[in-house]
Amino acid sequence: MTVIDAPETGRFQSLSSRITLWYAAVIAVTFGAFILVATGGVERYAESVATGEMAANGATFDKILELEAQQMRSSAEVLAADFGFREAFAIGDQPTIASALDSLRERAGAPLAIMIPLQGDIISTGVSLVPSEHDALWDAVDRRVDRGVFQVGGRFYNAVAAPIRIPDLAGWLVLARPLDAAAMREMAKLAPEGMSASIRASGTLSNGISLAQASGKAPLVADIRGQPTLFWSRSLKSFDAQSRPRLVLRYALGPALDQYAPIKYLLIALSGLGLLVSTAIGAFVARGITRPIAALDQAARAISQGSRDKVAIQSSDEVGRLAASFNIMVDSIAEREERIIHIALHDELTGLPNRKLFAEQLEFALARRTDRERVVVMYFDLDNFKAVNDTLGHPVGDALLKAVADRLARTMTGALISRQGGDEFAILIDQVEPGANLALLADKVTAVFGEPFRLAGSQALEISSSIGIAVAPGDGDCPDDLIKNADLALYRAKNEGRNRSCFFEQAMDLEARKRHQMEIDMREAVRQQQFHLNYQPLFSLEKNRIIGFEALIRWRHPTRGLISPAEFIPLAEDTGMIVPISEWVVNEACRQATHWPDDVRIAVNLSPALLKNAGLPLMIMQALHATGLPPRRLELEVTESLFIDNVERTLAMLNSLRECGIRIALDDFGTGYSSLNYLRSFPFDKIKIDKSFVNDLAADHSARAIIGAITALAGALGMETIAEGVEDSEQLEALRSQGCNNIQGYFFSRPVDIAQVHDMITNMRYERGERQPTITQMTKIRA
């Protein structure tokens, strides 16, 4: 047993590399997804923490503003309660009031102090007020607002109002601290790093973000110079009715996320390490799995190149069981190949070499032949073997072929015997000396069939063979020529009567070439419409007139002239050309007959080969439909030979045609395989008496008796009779005396072309009331 190692393959062409690659890819995707999820979670957590801190710091800012307001309110209330201030307020001592307000600003740390009397002008120190701001203050105190954000000169202030009572309410004392950038920075010191605060009433915050966008229930995330930033605003208590101040918190997440960067880097490092370890493990596992598979792969490649080496089984797991199955497969392949080779080169039924092996051995025999030696090829088949299959069945036919093969093998020792197919056999005899009597070799084959073949379960069968012989080098020096020439000799032997042997002659090859050329010409004749029809009249002795015409095909070859149907019809039947030719004949005859009187029929001969075509009834009916000829005016003539093969199918086809109204005539009755059973099985419309009986009427009384018997039989069965080949008056009178109904022959008319048919029909027309023409008149018409 040869142990085959796994082959070296490309980096990504081997299964091991692909498994490792896919394993690493899956792990990488898994770790990548984990990192993305983890970092995303960290970012979301940081954002959530920042949101909480922004909410908390927003509340803190509100609280700081409220504490400042309480501080300023306490200072303002102290001044508002001071006796001296109230006295100055009461008498309108503005210098004293202004001095008191300045002292209050300094003491309260509020840059802006305002006194708003219920009657009189507003007095402010620290910042000058415009009229609209005066109106806003009057509106605020009128609405009893005591705290809120107030805008003066475009700056926001945290303002408080304290009432001045003498003892009733006489005015308001307002203190305000600015909420500028410096103040907001001081307040932002209480917030986490990265958070800033500002107060806005309207406008754009950054990167096109509007104040309204940042006023939702949750912070707005924006990218500011590549860094994620949170924006969130909340409304502040307003001192006047016009302004809508909002506290805007801005939180840059970069510093917050930087705190979690070590965690992210740690995750990436751990994931990279895990990927490397996992890939290494995957490569180790993949190599362990694929090594035996690679060995199987190399063994399979070796098998495709003819090797039958097996693989070593090194484990009992699935791979080991696969290797065992592979070894069993190797044995099965070897056995099957031997069987296939034998089947490819031998006949399955007889076990003899087939056509392919015979041709190969013949080529070897010709190659090693010396100049003195001859090589003999004998081709033969069994005479009438088809009748054995048809009468006794194919199993008996197969048994006969096996018996013939066995007897040949015992008789022709030293020769290569081959079954070529069907009932054809071939024998190869090489190294034949020049003086050997080749006829004795043929006699030796003939002797094989000298005794009956006794088959199990059936009676003894006697059968003969026809043999064709070709000899190298005289009859050819290559396998194809020898086989072809032996086959031509076999064809000659069968044509000469069968049960004989025939040596190849060069004339046979010329005859075969001539036959092949005629087949080519005949196909061209169908395409070029070189065929035409002649018509021979059918005369009724009872009605004393023409009752129809028989269509007879003629072929006028462009170079050979007129070719007899006896020469080309058998070839047409052998090659299958009889089908298109007959289709043309039927169509043309029906087309011409449509121009004749309604009581004149057209008769067409059907080849026995044509009746084997299942499409015949359809072809006939299509011709009748295309030409418009009534079926009763068409008469089909068939010969007795068609009943040899598949009588039931033939009778069924004829019955289907007759049921359509077509007449059927039995041609050449009495010369072939006539059987009264055929006449009883199928009701023919007419029986044609063969010309051989008519020729012997004058000299042979038995011929007259046979014709009398045929006419009597036909009359009893309700059939007409017609005698063909009538050439003189003596034959005519004899047929009339024997009761024959109709005649056909040269005595009345030779076959004529369609123009003469029309003349003949025209001359047959008589005025109504006149008698029918006599035979004498018909002969004059013929003349």
DODRENSE-453294 format. One record per residue (C-alpha): residue in one letter; x, y, z negated. Coordinates in steps of 0.1 Angstrom, whole numbers, plus 2048, in hexadecimal, padded with zeros to 3 digits. Example, Ala and Ser with C-alpha at 12.3 -4.5 7.8 and 13.67 -1.06 7.14 Angstrom:
2
A87B7D37B2;S8897F57B9;
end
This chain:
783
M800800800;T80E82280A;V80983E7F2;I80485F804;D80C8807F2;A7F789F7F6;P8028B4814;E8118D7811;T7F78F081D;G7F5916821;R7F092D803;F7CA92F806;Q7C491181D;S7C68F7802;L7A98EE7EB;S7C08F37CC;S7C89177D6;R7A391F7DD;I7989107BC;T7B29257AA;L7AA9447BD;W7849407B7;Y78A937792;A7A095778E;A78796C7A1;V76A96078A;I77F96676B;A78A988778;V76699277F;T75B98675D;F77699974B;G7709B7761;A74B9B6759;F7549B3734;I76B9D1736;L7519E5748;V7369DC730;A74D9E2712;T75AA0471E;G738A0E728;G72BA05706;V747A196F6;E73FA3770B;R71AA34704;Y722A306DF;A738A4F6E0;E71CA626F2;S703A566D9;V719A626BC;A71FA836CE;T6F9A876D2;G6F4A816AD;E70FA9A6A4;M700AB46BC;A6DEAB06AB;A6EEAB2689;N702AD1692;G6E5AE26A2;A6D2ADE681;T6F2AEA66E;F6F3B0A684;D6CEB1067C;K6D6B0C657;I6F4B24659;L6DFB3E66A;E6C4B3A650;L6DEB3D633;E6ECB5C643;A6C9B6A646;Q6C3B64621;Q6E3B75618;M6DBB9462D;R6B7B94620;S6C3B955FC;S6DABB3604;A6BEBC4617;E6A5BBE5FB;V6BDBCD5E1;L6C0BED5F6;A69ABEE5FD;A693BEC5D8;D6ADC075CE;F69BC275C0;G6B3C405D0;F6AEC2F5F2;R689C2F5EF;E689C545E5;A6A0C5D602;F688C49619;A66AC5A60A;I677C7E610;G688C74632;D6ABC7B627;Q6BCC6C645;P6E1C7263A;T6DAC6061A;I6C8C4462D;A6E5C41646;S6FEC4062A;A6EAC25618;L6E8C11638;D70DC1363E;S713C0861B;L6FBBEB620;R70DBE0640;E72EBE062F;R721BCE610;A70DBB3624;G728BAF640;A70DBB765A;P719BCF675;L6F5BDA67C;A6DDBEA663;I6BCBF966E;M6A0C0B65B;I67EC0A66B;P664C2165A;L640C1B661;Q63FC4066A;G65CC52679;D67BC4968D;I691C2A68A;I6B2C3067A;S6CFC18683;T6F3C1767A;G70FC0268A;V6FFBFE6AC;S6E9C166C1;L6C8C096CC;V6B7C106ED;P691C186EE;S688BF56F9;E69BBE76DC;H688BFF6C5;D667BF26D3;A672BCE6CE;L67ABD66A9;W659BE86A4;D648BC96B3;A65BBB169D;V654BC267C;D630BC8687;R62DBA268B;R63CB9F668;V65BB8B675;D675B8A659;R691B7666A;G69EB6C68D;V6B6B726A9;F6B5B956B7;Q6C7BA26D7;V6D6BC46D6;G6EBBD26F3;G6EDBAF702;R6FBBA06E2;F6E8B886CB;Y6E4B8F6A6;N6D7B7B689;A6BFB9467A;V6A9B9665A;A68FBAF64F;A687BBA62B;P669BD0623;I66CBF3614;R64FBF95FB;I647C1B5EB;P634C095DC;D621C005FA;L633BF461A;A644C13629;G65CC02641;W676BE8648;L69BBE4642;V6ACBCE65C;L6CFBBF65A;A6E0BAB676;R700B9967B;P70DB9369F;L70DB6F6AD;D72AB756C5;A745B5D6D1;A75AB636B2;A73DB5C69B;M734B3D6AF;R758B306AD;E757B34688;M737B21686;A745B0669E;K760AFF685;L747AEB672;A740AD5692;P755AB869F;E772ABE6B6;G768AC56D9;M746AD46D1;S73FAF96D7;A720B0F6D2;S711B2D6E3;I6F1B406E4;R6DFB46705;A6BEB5370F;S6C0B49734;G6D9B43750;T6F1B2775B;L706B14742;S721B03758;N724AF177A;G702AFE784;I6F0AF0765;S6D3B0675A;L6C8B0C737;A6A7AFB73E;Q6B9ADB748;A6CCAD9727;S6ACADF713;G69FABB713;K69AAA36F8;A6BDA946FD;P6DEAA4708;L6E6AA972C;V706A97739;A71AAAA753;D73CAA7762;I751AC575B;R773AC576C;G774A9F76C;Q76AA9C747;P748A9073B;T737AAC726;L716AAE713;F700ACC714;W6E2AD16FC;S6CFAF06F1;R6B4AF66D7;S69FB156D1;L6A7B2E6B6;K68FB446A2;S68BB646B5;F688B866A3;D677B986C1;A65DB8B6D8;Q671B916F9;S68FB7C6F4;R68FB566F3;P6B1B4E6E4;R6BEB2A6E5;L6DCB1A6D4;V6F1B086EF;L708AEC6E3;R723ADF6F9;Y736ABF6F1;A754AB3706;L754A8D703;G779A8970E;P787A8D6EB;A76DA766DD;L774A5C6F8;D799A5F6F3;Q794A526D0;Y787A316E0;A7A2A2F6FB;P7B8A166E6;I79B9FE6E4;K796A0070A;Y7BB9FA711;L7BB9DD6F9;L79D9CD70B;I7AE9D172C;A7CF9C271F;L7BC9A570F;S7A899F72F;G7C79A0745;L7D898772E;G7B997172E;L7B7973755;L7DC967757;V7D694B73F;S7B694074F;T7C5941772;A7E292C767;I7CA913757;G7B4913777;A7D390D78D;F7DD8EF777;V7BA8E0777;A7B68E679D;R7D78D67A5;G7CE8B8790;I7AC8B57A2;T7B88BB7C5;R7D88A77C6;P7C68867CB;I7AE8977E3;A7CB8A47F7;A7D98817F8;L7B7875806;D7B889181F;Q7DA88782C;A7CF86382E;A7B086D841;R7C688085A;A7DC86285E;I7BE84C865;S7B4864881;Q7D685E890;G7D383888E;S7E283186C;R7D1819855;D7E4821835;K7D1822814;V7D48397F7;A7E082F7D4;I7C582F7B9;Q7D384179B;S7B4847786;S79283877E;D77F85977F;E76A86679D;V78A86D7B1;G79784A7AA;R77583B7B6;L7778527D4;A7998447DD;A78C8207D9;S76F8287F0;F788838808;N79C818809;I77D804810;M77481C82C;V79781783B;D7907F183C;S76D7F784B;I77B80E865;A7957F6870;E77B7DA873;R7627F1884;E77C7FD89D;E7857DA8A7;R7607D38AB;I75B7F38BF;I7787EC8D5;H76B7C98DC;I7487D78E3;A7567F28FA;L7697D890F;H7527BA90D;D72E7B2917;E7197AF8F8;L703793906;T71D77B914;G73C786903;L74E789924;P7647A792D;N74F7C493A;R7547DA959;K76D7F1948;L7847D593B;F7817C495D;A78C7E396F;E7AA7E8957;Q7B57C495B;L7B27C6981;E7C87E5981;F7E27D396C;A7E07B5983;L7E67CB9A2;A8037DD991;R8167BC989;R80D7AB9AB;T82C7A19BF;D82D7A69E5;R8247819EB;E80877E9D2;R7E47869D7;V7C97919BF;V7A57849C5;V7867969B9;M7657839BB;Y7447959B5;F7257819B2;D7027829A4;L6E576A99E;D6CC7669BB;N6A876F9B1;F6B277598D;K69778F98B;A67D774990;V68A761972;N68678095C;D66378896A;T655764968;L667756949;G66F776936;H68F78892E;P699771911;V69C755929;G6AE76B942;D6C7774926;A6CC75091D;L6D3748942;L6ED763944;K6FF755925;A6FD732933;V70C73E954;A728750941;D73073192D;R73271B94B;L74773495E;A760736941;R763710940;T76770D966;M77C72B96F;T798726957;G7B573F95B;A79E75996C;L79077995C;I76A77795D;S756796957;R73279F955;Q72D7BF969;G7097C595F;G6E77B5964;D6ED794976;E70D7A0987;F72E78F97E;A75279498A;I77077D98A;L79578798C;I7AF76E997;D7D277C99A;Q7F476D9A5;V7E475A9C1;E7FD74B9D8;P7FB7549FE;G7F2731A08;A7D672C9EF;N7B37239FE;L79D73F9F2;A77E72E9FE;L7847139E4;L78372E9C9;A7617399D6;D7557159D7;K7607109B3;V74972D9A9;T72D7209BE;A7316FE9AD;V72970F98C;F705712998;G7046EE9A7;E6F26E0988;P6D36EE977;F6D7703958;R6C66F293A;L6BB70D921;A6AE7078FF;G6887098FE;S68370A923;Q6856F3941;A6A56F0956;L6AB70D96D;E6BA70A990;I6CA72A99D;S6E37339B7;S6FB7509BC;S7087669D8;I72D76E9D7;G74278A9E6;I7687879E8;A7837A29ED;V7A879A9ED;A7C57B19E6;P7D97BF9F7;G7C67BAA17;D7A57C6A0B;G7B27E29F5;D7CE7E99DD;C7BC7FB9C1;P7A07F09A9;D7858069B7;D78B7FB9DB;L78C7D69D2;I76C7D89BD;K75A7EC9D7;N7637D49F3;A75A7B59DF;D7387C59D8;L7347CC9FE;A73C7A8A05;L72279E9EB;Y7087B49FC;R70F7A2A1D;A70C780A0D;K6EA7899FF;N6DE797A21;E6E9777A32;G6D2761A1D;R6E175F9FA;N6F17409EA;R7117459FD;S7337579FB;C740771A12;F763781A16;F7667A6A1B;E76C7B3A3E;Q7747D6A4A;A7537D7A5D;M7417D5A3C;D7527F5A31;L748806A51;E7257FAA4D;A724807A29;R731829A35;K71782AA50;R6FC821A37;H70983DA20;Q709856A3D;M6E684CA46;E6DB852A22;I6EA875A24;D6D987CA45;M6B886FA38;R6B9887A1B;E6C08A3A34;A6A4897A4A;V68B89BA2D;R6978BFA27;Q6988C8A4D;Q6778B6A55;Q6878A0A70;F66C885A6B;H64B885A7F;L62E86DA82;N620858A9F;Y5FE849A9E;Q5F1828AAB;P5CB824AB0;L5B780BA9D;F59B7FDAB2;S57B7EDAA6;L56E7CFABA;E54C7D1AA9;K5477F7AAF;N55B7F6AD0;R56D817AC7;I58B826AB5;I585826A8F;G5A7834A84;F5CC838A89;E5EA829A77;A605843A6F;L628837A78;I64784BA6E;R662854A87;W684864A81;R694879A9D;H6B887EA92;P6C989DA9F;T6E788AAAC;R6DD865AAC;G6BB86AABC;L69D854AB2;I6A583DA94;S68E81FA8F;P67B81DA6E;A6887F9A6B;E6AB809A67;F6A4825A4E;I685819A3A;P6987FDA28;L6B4816A1F;A69982FA13;E68B8149FD;D6AD80B9EE;T6B682F9E7;G69483C9DB;M6908539F8;I671840A01;V65E8559E7;P6638789F7;I660869A1A;S63F857A12;E632877A01;W63888AA22;V62886EA37;V60886EA22;N605894A22;E60C897A47;A5F487AA51;C5D8888A3B;R5DD8ABA49;Q5DB89FA6D;A5BD889A66;T5A88A6A59;H5A68B2A7E;W597890A89;P572885A89;D56487BA66;D561856A71;V586853A7B;R59D847A5F;I5C384BA5B;A5D782CA4F;V5F9830A3D;N611814A34;L61E814A10;S640806A09;P6417EB9ED;A65C8019DD;L64481E9DC;L62A80A9C8;K6438079AC;N64082C9A7;A62683498C;G62085699C;L6138479BD;P5ED84C9B5;L5F38719AB;M6078779CB;I5EB8689E1;M5D087C9CF;Q5E589C9D2;A5E88979F8;L5C38929FC;H5BB8B19E6;A5D48C69F9;T5C88BCA1C;G5A28B9A14;L5A1896A24;P585880A14;P594861A02;R57D849A17;R591854A36;L5B2849A28;E5BD825A2B;L5DD819A1A;E5EE7FAA27;V6027E5A0F;T6167C5A15;E6147A4A02;S6387A89F5;L62D7C29DC;F61C7A79C8;I63D7969BF;D6457AF9A4;N62C7B8988;V60C7AD998;E5F67BB97C;R6057DE97F;T6027DD9A5;L5DE7D29A5;A5D67ED98B;M5E58089A1;L5D37FC9C0;N5B27FB9AC;S5B781F9A1;L5BB82A9C5;R59E8169D1;E5878249B6;C58E8469C4;G57F83B9E5;I5A08339F7;R5A0814A0D;I5BB7F9A08;A5C67E2A23;L5DD7C3A1F;D5F77C4A3A;D60A7A6A4A;F5F278DA3A;G5FF769A3B;T624770A41;G631777A1E;Y62676C9FB;S601769A04;S5EB75C9E9;L5C57589E9;N5C77629C5;Y5D17859D0;L5B37889E7;R59D77D9CA;S5AE7949B1;F5AC7B39C6;P58F7BB9DF;F5A37C89FD;D58F7DBA17;K5A27CDA34;I5BB7B0A3C;K5D47B6A58;I5DD796A6B;D602795A72;K60F799A96;S620777A94;F5FE765A94;V5F177AAB1;N610773AC6;D60A74DAC4;L5E474EACC;A5E9743AF0;A602727AEA;D5FA71BAC7;H5D770FABE;S5E170FA99;A5E6734A9B;R5C2738AA8;A5B6722A8B;I5C9736A71;I5BB757A7E;G598747A7E;A59E73DA59;I5AA760A50;T58C771A60;A574758A50;L58475DA2E;A584783A32;G55F782A3C;A55676DA1E;L568786A07;G5587A4A19;M5787B1A28;E5807BDA4B;T59B7AEA61;I5B27BFA7A;A5CC7AEA90;E5EC7C0A98;G6027BBAB6;V5E77B5AD0;E5F77B8AF2;D5E07A7B0C;S5BC79FB13;E5C077AB0B;Q5CA782AE7;L5AD79BAE5;E593782AF0;A5A2767AD9;L5A077FABB;R57C789AC4;S572764AC6;Q58175EAA3;G56D77AA94;C588794A90;N5797B7A89;N5957CEA95;I5B47CEAAB;Q5D47E2AAD;G5F07DFAC7;Y6007E9AE8;F5E27DBAFB;F5CE7F8AEF;S5E9812AE9;R60D817ADE;P61382FAC1;V60E852ACF;D616875AC2;I5FC88CAB3;A5F489EAD4;Q5EA87DAE5;V5D5875AC6;H5C1894ACC;D5BD88CAF1;M5B2869AE9;I598875AD0;T58C88FAE9;N587874B04;M57485FAEB;R559879AE7;Y539872AFB;E518883AFE;R4FE879AE4;G4EA85BAF0;E50484CB07;R512829AFF;Q534824AEF;P55381FB05;T55E7FBB0D;I5807ECB09;T5857F1B2E;Q57E816B2A;M596817B0C;T5B2808B21;K5AB822B3C;I5AD83DB21;R5CE82DB16;A5DB82DB39;
end
